Amino acid sequence: MPARKTVKRHRARPRALNKHATGSAHSEEARLSKRPVWQGHLRLSLVSCPVALFGATSRTIDISFHLINPETKNRIRMVPTDPDTGPVERSDLVRGFEITKNHYVIVKPEELDAVKLETTNTIEIERFVDEAEIDRMFWNAPYFLLPNEKSGIEAYTVIRQALEEMGRIALGRVVMHTRERLLALEPRERGLLAYTLRMRDEVANPKSAFAHIPSAKPDKRMVDIAKKIIEQQEGPFEPELFRDRYEAALRDLIRRKEKGERIVTAEPVEDRENVIDLMDALKKSLKHRGRARETQHRIKHRARAR
């Protein structure tokens, strides 16, 4: 179950109501995309309203590399190729499902269009559950579910308000990217946050995954020390404190190379020695974390004082 958190968001609406703000490559905050990933209707019994789904997360600021020919400095293009006849036009390709090795069932676009469910164009709310009943393993990607036309705002706000007052999560289904997906809807700010949920057959059984771990209980003294370490590091979830340090290092590397700096290859990071005395390691960790926590408090206090 995802933890509820309060973060600054740019308030935005679908194209029918307002223009979207788009994120730039140097933005510190993800922005709402221009185009929805799905459009249709949200329906609760006989009440419905036009809505659109927009991705609530973005990877547009991530660094991505292209494959380059080192001799010509040209970018390599990936061309669809038939092993027997050579390059083919992508527009001429069709979809096929492999039933046995190198034997396929070809499915035409019009045949795919014929396999349409009601949830292709409608999110039908089927059930209301308590948030705590949904195992965190099933939560997947977040989306903003926004009203798509002014005429549907009243029905949208009624559904949202009822969910908030009842303290329930609404479950519905929707077809996205050629798959029917389960959606969990919850009130957030003035609107509805939608999470796609994984289906039962997508989630492995944790009991089987952890079956080989011995059931014997560890030394209580060691557990008590570990609990003290946990207490030292307790704090609120502040996502702004966690940055992708590898991404930052890549940007710095690219900036330095762009300026013509000579890059020195870093020495390989040595593996830490194997811990033989677990009790001793826990005690040292407890002292170390205590000093580190004091340092962090001083740094945080100075930053706030500014």
C-alpha positions in Angstrom: 0.0 0.0 0.0 1.7 3.2 -1.1 2.2 5.7 1.7 0.2 8.9 1.4 2.4 11.9 0.9 2.0 15.6 0.3 4.1 17.0 -2.5 3.9 20.2 -4.5 2.2 19.6 -7.8 1.4 21.9 -10.7 -2.4 22.0 -11.0 -3.3 21.0 -14.5 -6.3 19.9 -16.4 -6.9 18.0 -19.7 -6.8 19.8 -23.0 -10.6 20.2 -23.0 -10.4 22.4 -19.9 -6.9 23.9 -19.9 -3.5 23.7 -21.5 -0.9 21.4 -20.0 2.4 22.4 -18.7 5.1 20.3 -20.2 8.3 19.2 -18.5 11.7 20.3 -19.7 14.9 18.2 -19.7 16.2 20.4 -16.8 13.1 20.5 -14.7 13.3 19.5 -11.1 9.7 18.3 -11.0 7.7 16.0 -13.2 5.0 17.7 -15.2 1.7 16.5 -16.6 1.9 15.3 -20.1 0.1 17.0 -23.0 -1.7 13.9 -24.1 -3.7 11.4 -22.0 -2.9 7.7 -22.1 -6.6 6.9 -22.2 -9.9 8.8 -22.6 -13.4 7.6 -21.9 -16.0 7.6 -19.2 -16.0 6.9 -15.4 -19.2 5.2 -14.4 -20.7 4.5 -11.0 -24.0 2.6 -11.5 -26.1 4.9 -13.7 -23.9 8.0 -13.1 -21.1 8.6 -15.6 -18.8 11.4 -16.6 -16.1 11.9 -19.4 -12.6 11.5 -18.0 -9.0 11.1 -19.1 -6.0 9.3 -17.6 -2.7 11.1 -17.4 0.6 9.6 -16.2 1.4 10.9 -12.7 5.1 10.1 -13.1 7.7 11.0 -15.8 11.1 9.8 -17.0 11.6 12.5 -19.5 14.6 14.0 -17.6 16.4 10.7 -17.5 19.7 10.5 -19.5 19.4 8.2 -22.5 22.2 7.2 -24.8 22.2 6.5 -28.6 24.4 3.9 -30.3 27.1 5.7 -32.3 29.4 4.4 -35.0 32.8 5.4 -33.5 34.4 5.8 -37.0 31.7 8.0 -38.6 30.1 9.4 -35.5 26.8 8.6 -37.1 23.9 7.4 -35.0 23.0 3.8 -35.6 19.4 3.2 -36.9 17.6 0.0 -36.0 16.1 -1.3 -39.2 13.6 -4.2 -39.2 15.2 -7.0 -41.0 13.9 -10.4 -42.3 16.7 -13.0 -42.0 15.9 -14.3 -45.5 15.0 -11.2 -47.5 16.8 -8.4 -45.7 15.4 -5.0 -44.6 11.6 -4.5 -44.6 9.3 -1.5 -44.1 8.0 -1.3 -40.6 4.5 -0.2 -41.9 4.2 -3.6 -43.7 4.7 -5.7 -40.6 1.9 -7.6 -38.9 1.4 -9.0 -35.4 2.0 -12.7 -34.8 1.7 -14.9 -31.7 4.2 -17.8 -31.5 2.3 -21.1 -30.8 5.3 -23.4 -31.4 8.9 -22.7 -32.4 8.8 -20.5 -35.6 5.1 -21.1 -36.1 2.8 -18.1 -35.6 -0.9 -17.1 -35.6 -1.1 -13.8 -37.6 -3.6 -11.3 -36.2 -4.8 -8.4 -38.3 -5.6 -4.9 -36.9 -9.3 -5.3 -37.7 -9.4 -8.6 -35.8 -7.8 -6.9 -32.8 -10.4 -4.1 -33.0 -13.1 -6.7 -32.9 -11.8 -7.9 -29.5 -13.3 -4.9 -27.6 -14.6 -5.0 -24.1 -16.9 -2.5 -22.5 -13.9 -1.3 -20.4 -12.2 -0.2 -23.7 -14.1 3.1 -23.3 -15.5 3.0 -19.8 -14.1 2.6 -16.3 -16.9 0.7 -14.6 -16.6 0.9 -10.8 -17.2 -2.6 -9.5 -16.3 -2.7 -5.9 -15.2 -0.5 -2.9 -12.6 -1.7 -0.5 -10.5 -0.5 2.4 -7.0 0.6 1.3 -5.3 -1.6 3.9 -6.9 -4.7 2.2 -4.8 -4.2 -1.0 -1.4 -5.8 -0.6 1.4 -3.4 -1.6 2.7 -6.0 -4.1 -0.3 -5.3 -6.3 0.1 -1.6 -6.5 1.7 -0.5 -9.9 1.8 2.8 -11.7 0.0 6.0 -10.6 -2.1 8.2 -12.9 -4.3 11.3 -12.5 -7.9 10.7 -13.5 -9.2 14.1 -14.6 -12.6 15.4 -15.9 -12.4 15.7 -19.7 -15.4 18.0 -20.2 -17.0 20.7 -18.2 -20.4 18.9 -18.4 -19.0 16.0 -16.4 -17.4 17.9 -13.5 -20.4 17.8 -11.2 -20.7 14.0 -11.5 -16.9 13.7 -11.1 -16.8 15.7 -7.9 -19.8 13.8 -6.5 -18.0 10.5 -6.9 -14.8 11.9 -5.5 -16.5 13.4 -2.5 -18.4 10.2 -1.7 -15.1 8.2 -1.8 -13.4 10.7 0.5 -16.3 10.7 3.1 -16.6 6.9 3.0 -12.8 6.4 3.2 -12.8 3.7 0.5 -10.9 2.8 -2.6 -12.9 2.2 -5.8 -12.0 -0.7 -8.0 -12.7 -0.6 -11.7 -11.3 -1.9 -15.0 -9.9 -0.3 -18.1 -8.3 -1.4 -21.3 -5.0 0.3 -21.9 -2.2 -0.7 -24.3 -4.0 -3.9 -25.5 -4.6 -5.1 -22.0 -7.4 -4.9 -19.5 -6.1 -3.5 -16.2 -7.5 -3.2 -12.8 -7.7 0.3 -11.4 -7.8 1.6 -7.8 -9.2 5.1 -7.5 -8.7 7.3 -4.4 -9.4 10.9 -3.7 -6.3 13.2 -3.8 -6.4 16.9 -3.5 -9.4 18.1 -5.7 -9.4 15.0 -7.9 -8.9 11.3 -8.2 -5.6 9.4 -8.2 -5.7 6.1 -10.1 -3.3 3.2 -9.7 -3.1 0.3 -12.0 -3.1 -2.9 -10.0 -1.3 -6.1 -11.0 -3.5 -9.1 -11.6 -3.2 -12.2 -9.4 -1.2 -14.2 -12.0 1.4 -11.4 -12.2 2.4 -11.5 -8.6 4.7 -14.3 -7.4 4.0 -16.0 -4.1 6.3 -14.5 -1.4 5.9 -17.6 0.8 7.5 -19.7 -2.0 10.2 -17.0 -2.6 11.3 -17.0 1.1 10.8 -20.7 1.8 14.5 -21.4 1.9 15.2 -18.9 4.7 15.5 -20.7 8.1 12.7 -20.2 10.6 15.0 -20.0 13.6 14.8 -16.7 15.6 18.0 -14.6 15.8 19.8 -13.6 19.0 17.4 -11.2 20.9 20.4 -9.0 22.0 21.3 -8.4 18.3 17.7 -7.6 17.4 17.6 -5.0 20.2 20.7 -3.3 18.9 19.3 -3.4 15.3 16.1 -1.8 16.7 18.1 1.0 18.3 19.8 1.6 14.9 16.4 1.8 13.3 15.2 4.3 16.0 18.3 6.5 15.2 17.4 6.6 11.5 13.6 7.1 11.9 12.1 10.1 10.2 9.3 11.3 7.9 9.3 10.3 4.2 10.8 13.3 2.4 11.2 12.4 -1.3 13.0 15.6 -2.0 16.0 14.4 0.1 16.5 11.4 -2.2 18.1 12.2 -5.6 19.4 9.9 -8.3 23.1 10.3 -7.5 24.1 8.1 -10.5 22.1 10.3 -12.8 23.8 13.4 -11.4 27.2 11.8 -11.9 26.4 11.0 -15.5 25.3 14.6 -16.1 28.6 15.8 -14.6 30.5 13.4 -16.8 28.8 14.6 -19.9 29.3 18.2 -19.0 33.0 17.7 -18.4 33.4 15.8 -21.7 31.5 18.5 -23.5 34.1 21.0 -22.2 36.9 18.8 -23.4 38.1 17.7 -20.0 40.2 14.5 -19.8 38.3 11.9 -17.9 40.4 9.8 -15.5 39.0 6.2 -15.0 38.0 5.7 -11.4 39.6 3.0 -9.4 37.2 0.0 -8.9 35.3 0.1 -5.6 36.6 -2.6 -3.3 34.2 -4.9 -1.7 33.8 -4.5 2.1 35.3 -7.2 4.2 33.1 -10.1 5.2 31.5 -9.5 8.6 32.6 -12.3 10.9 31.5 -10.9 14.3 27.9 -9.8 13.7 27.4 -8.5 17.3 30.6 -6.4 17.0 29.4 -5.0 13.7 26.0 -4.0 15.1 27.6 -2.2 18.1 29.9 -0.3 15.8 27.0 0.6 13.5 25.0 1.9 16.5 27.8 4.2 17.5 28.5 5.3 13.9 24.8 6.0 13.2 24.5 8.0 16.4 27.4 10.4 15.4 26.0 10.5 11.8 22.6 11.5 13.1 24.0 14.4 15.1 25.9 15.6 12.1 22.7 15.5 9.9 20.7 17.4 12.5 23.4 20.2 12.6 23.5 20.4 8.8 19.6 20.4 8.6 19.4 23.1 11.3 22.0 25.3 9.4 20.1 24.8 6.1 16.8 25.9 7.7 18.4 28.9 9.4 19.4 30.2 6.0 
